[in-house]
Amino acid sequence: MTIGFAVGAIYSSRNFNSIPNPREKKSFVRGLNMVAALSAIVLSLCANPSAQSFLTSTGLPLLPMIMVLASGVMATSVSFQFYTFPAKFAASFGKYKAVCLSFIDGMGFFVCALIWNLSSRIVGENGLFGQYAGVGWMVTWGFLAASLVWGGEFMQPLLPTIFDWKKKDLEEKRQISFAQNKK
């Protein structure tokens, strides 16, 4: 996963920065979120006892390979948002950006604590699906996939604020207008 995070941060940042307009940048981020959600669904399917039996019956290590690949792809898909969005948003707070980053980090821990608490109640031995082998993990990975889709869609309208696109557009229009008036 660490390699996935590193590769995703570098690769996605380069791709994102090479995209010329905000609409395409939003589509790029939406695509990353969908790939992460699909990876979580693959992990959910890997938790299915029938899928596990089928994949291990081949004699090849298919199950761990699929799980490692899906985990790496998910890490690659979310790393750009994880490393870039908080820092870009916090930059708009000037000398208080450290306070903003701390607040974002704290809110992230708060939300994650709720999600992992729910997951432990689903997966744990005394949890909702504890007596059914693999079903709890299927539900948990499915919930994570749904959270990635919901969070990604919730974030889409906030991208212009995070990246300050409106301010940049106004500055570009002013520079073009100034250049035209100068002629």
C-alpha positions, 0 to 999 in steps of 0.5 A: 500500500505504501508503494501505491500511495507513493506512485499515486501521489506522483503519477496523479499529481503530474496528470492532474497538473497537466490537465488544462481546465477545471471540468476535466480536472473534476472528471479526473478526480471523479475517475480516481474515486471510482477506481478506489471504490471498484478496488474496495468492491474487489476486496469485498468479493475476496472476502466472500467464502465462495470466491475464496474457495474458488480462487484457492482451489486453483493451487495458485496464490490468486487470492492474495495476489488479487487482494494485494493488487486491489489494495495497491490500486486503491492506495494509488487512487486515493493518495492524490486526494489524501496528500493534496486536498488538505494542503491546498485548502489550508494554504488559503488560511495564510499564516493559520494554515497549520491550524487548518491542517490540524482541524482537518486532521482531527475531523478525519480522525473523528469520521474514521473513528465512527467508520471503524467503530461501525466496522468492528460492530459488523466484523467482530466476533460479537458483531452483527455478522461475526458468526458468518465467515467473511460476510462482515468483511464483505459488508465492511468493504462494500460500505467503504466503497459506498463511502468513497463514492459518496465522499467523492461526489460530495467533494466535487462541488468543493474542488473550485474552492480547494484549488482556488480556480475562480480566483485564478480564472479572474486573474487570467481574465484580468491579464488577458484584458490588460494585455489587450488594452495595452495594444 
